[in-house]
Amino acid sequence: MHDGPSVGRTLRIGTRGSPLALWQTRRVAAQIRTAVPDVATEETILNTRGDQDRSVPIAQLGHKGVFTEALESALRERRIDLAVHSLKDLPVEPADGLTIAAVLLREDARDVLVSERAACLSALPAAATIGTSSARRAAQVLAAKRDLVVTPIRGNVETRIRKTLAGEYDAIVVAAAGVHRLGLSIHVAEYLPFDRFLPAPGQGALAVQCRSDDSELIATLSVVDEEHLRAEVTAERTFLECLGGGCATPVGAFAATVDHRTTIHLRGSVTAPDGSAVLNVEGSAPAVRAKDLGARLAQEAVALGAAELLG
């Protein structure tokens, strides 16, 4: 148990301004207020580099922190007390002076295909255009069907779906989590299976970040931290980190705790950017050794040629 925050403390929560980011932040805020009734919360909306320039492909904006730097700066400058992120957007390297105090609320971690042209990826015609801003999704799509044309797409989930429905793309690939959270599941043509489309490490999970020196808040946030989920995403993110990757690397990973959450099973993949080769590894370990499992499978992937595939 912890002492909890001082009565009447108002927590300033930093968030991006997209409908999905606001949905996520409000859910986290509600969880915190339920767990610690004496706490109040207020939102501070911040513009990130990824939000400011939507004409340039994400990969050209720089590989790390595109959607998180502004929130992290606000934390360090004490303009906010905590920030809510989609965990997959957070760089795997530790952020100076900051910590991930809670990991929670994982949605369906799969990717989905949204298309008016076909009921599934394999039914799309040759040269059909697939919109995605993710190097991993692009590589996995090409590995599944080499005759497709992958094209960059920007904008929030609703914008991407709208562009697809308007015929600007034959299909897009996006995270199921965002589609579900925004109530847009009606537009899903196909849920892409893990055996060919492992998600980004941490996909579907939310991360709450705060200053490392705010011990009172860290103790408060521990109440909403999901211990089994933290183990799962730790394994996934360690796999990516040990491969030297970031958000713009074609690496997929998904972990699940089993046997009453005492054991963790991790699957990882590395895909050549052009889809010409896919490398898969998997293994299990005690849940308390999640980090070791991620590192071990990364070593196995390197031994099998991951570095060559990643270039």
N, C-alpha and C positions, 0 to 999 in steps of 0.2 A: 504493500500500500504506500501511497505518497500523501504528502500534506495537502496537495491541491493548490490551486492559484489563490491569490488574495481575493477576498470577496469583492465583487463589483469590477474586477478587471475586464476591460474591453480589449479583445484581441483583434488587431488589424490584420486582415487576411488579404494578401496580394494575389491577384489573378489576372490572366489575360481576359480580354473583353468579348471573346467569341461566345456564342450561345452554349457550346459544349463546355468551355472552360467555366462559365458561370454556373451551369448545371452542376458540374463537378464540385466547384467551390461551395455551393450552397448545400450540397449533400454532406460534405465534410464538416461544414460549420454546424449543421444540424446534429451530426454525430457527436461533435465536441460538446455542444450545449446539452444534449441528452445525458452524456456521460458526466459532465461537470456543470450542474445547473447554475452555479454562481457566476459562470462566465457569460459575457455577452460578446458578440462578434460583429464586425463591420467589414465591408468589402472596400478594397482599393484596387481600381482597375488600372493596369499598366500596359503600355504598348511595347511589344518586343520587336526585335529586328525582323523576325519572321512575319510579324503582322504589318510592319510599316512598308515593306517592299514586296508586293505580291506578283510582280511582273517577272521576277528573276527566279529560275529554278532554285530550290532550296540548296542543292549541292553547291551552287555558285556563291551562296551567301556565307560560306564557311561551314565546316562540318559540325561544329560543336556549339551548343548553347544558343542556337538561333531563337528558340522559344523560351529560354530560361534566364539569359543574362540579365535582362532588365529587372526581373523579380529578385534575382540574387543580389544585384546592386542595391535595390531598395531595402533588402534585409540588412546588408552590411551598413547602410546609412541610417538604419533604425527608423525608416519611414513606414515600415510594416513589421509585424511580429512573426508572421509565418506566411508561407507561400504554398499554394496547391498546384501541383504539376501532374500532367500525364507522365507516369514514371518513364515510359519509353523515350520521352524527350529530354530527360536529364542525362547529361554526360556521365559516363561510368567513373571518371576520375573524381576523387574527393574535391569538394569546393572549399576553398580557404575560409575558415571561420564559420562554416555552416555544417549542418548535419541533417540527415533524413530521420526525423523523429517518429514518423509513423508511415506505414504502408497499409493500405486498406482498399476495400470495395472493388475487388477485381471483377470485371464483367467478362463475358465470353472473349477469350483471347484470340480467336480466329480472325483471319481476314475474310472479307466477303467480296463477291463480284456483283456490281450493279450494272445492269444492261437492259436496254429495250430490244436489242438485236438477237439475243440468244438466252436460253435458259441456263447455260453453263459455259464455262471457259472453252471446253473442247468443241462446242458447237459453233463458236465464232468463226466466220470465214477467214480465209487467208488475207493478210494485210489489214485486218481489222485494227483500229487504233484503240489502245488501252491507256488510259490516263492514270499515272501515278507519279508521286514526287519521291518515292522511296527506291533507293538502289537495290535493296533486298527484294522488294516486290517485283521490280522490273526484271531482275535476274531470275526469280522464281517463275514468273509468267513465261519468260522465254525458254526456261528449262522445260516447262510443261507443254509449250506449243511454239515451236521455233519460227513459225510463219506470221506471228503477230507483230505489230508495230507499237512499241512503247513510246509514249509521248508525255513530257512533263505536264503536270497540272497543279495549279495553286488554288488557294481559297479554302474556306472552312468546309465542313462536311456537307452542309446544305447547298453551298455554292457548287461543289463538285457534282453532287447528285443532279442539281438543276442543269448543269452543263451537259451531263450525260443524257438527261431526258430531252434536252433541246437538240440533240444530235451532234454536238460538237465532238463527242467521243463515242465510239461504239460500245465501250464499257469502261468502268473504272474499278480499281481495287482499293478498298479502304478497310479500316479496322471495324470489326463487328461492334466493338464496345461503343464507339461514338454513334453509330447508326441506332443501336438499341437505346442508348441514353436519351437521344433526341426524338424517339418515337417514330423512326423512319424505316422500321424493319420491312414494311410493305414493299420497299424498293429492292430488297435483296433477291438477286436471281439465284445465287449459289453461295453456300458456305464452303470456303476452300479448306480441304482437309489437311491436318497436321502432317500426314505422311509425305506431302509434297510442298506444303506451305507453312513451315514453322514461323511463328510470329517474331516480331522484334522482342528482344529481352525486356520484360516488364510490361508488355502490351496489355492493356485493359485494366492495369492497376493504377491507383492514385498514390502520390507521394506527398507528404507534408514536410516541408523544409523549414528549419528555423536556425537561429544563431546557436553555435556550439556552447556559448557561455550562458545561455538562458536556461539554467538547470530547472527552474520552476516550471517553465513551459514544457521542457522535455519530459518532465515527470507527468504533467497534465496530459500530454499527447500520447504517452505510453498506454493510456486507458483505451484509446481507439486503435492502437497498433495491432495488426493481426499477425501473430507470431509465425504461424505456418506459412502465411503468404510472404512474410519477410524472408523466410528460409528459401522459398521457391524463387523469388526474384533475385535473391543474392546469388544463387547458383547460376541463374541465367545471365546476370550482369557480369559475374566473374568470368564466365565463359567468353563473353564478348571482350572484356577488358584484357584477358590474357592473350587474346588474338590480336591485340593492338587496335581494336576497332572502335568505331563511334556510330552515331546515328545513321551515317551515310555509307555504312559497310554492309555488303550482302551476307550478313550473318543472322541466322534465326536460332531461337532457343525457347524451349518451354519445359518447365519443371512442375511436378505435382507431388504432393506428400501423400503417402499411402500407409497402410498398416497402422491405423489410428494416429496418423501424422508423425510416426516415429522414423519413417524412411522417406527419402526423397529420390525421385526418379527424374533424370534430366535427359532431354534429347536436344542435340545441337546440329546445325547444318551450316555449311559454307557453300555458296553457289558462285560459279564464275560469272562475271558481269554480263557476258553474252549468253548465258544459259547453257553453255556447252558441256559443263560438268557440275556435278553436285556431290558433295562429301557429307556423309551423315555419321554421327557418333551418338551413343547413348550409354547410360550407366546409372547405378544406384549407390546410395550411401546413407548412413544414419543422418537424419534431418539436421542434427547439430553440426554436421560436417559439410554443410551446403557449399561453402566457399571452396573447400578442398575438392569437392566433386566437380565444380565448374572449372577449376584450374586443371584437374586431371584430364577431363574430356577435351579441353583446349589443347593440352599437350598431345593427346591422341590425334586430334585433328591436324596439328602441325606435322606430326610424324607421317600422316597420310597425304600431306601435300597442300594443306590449307594456305600456307604462305604464298605458294605459287598461284593458287586460284585468286587470292586477294590482290596479287600484283605487288 
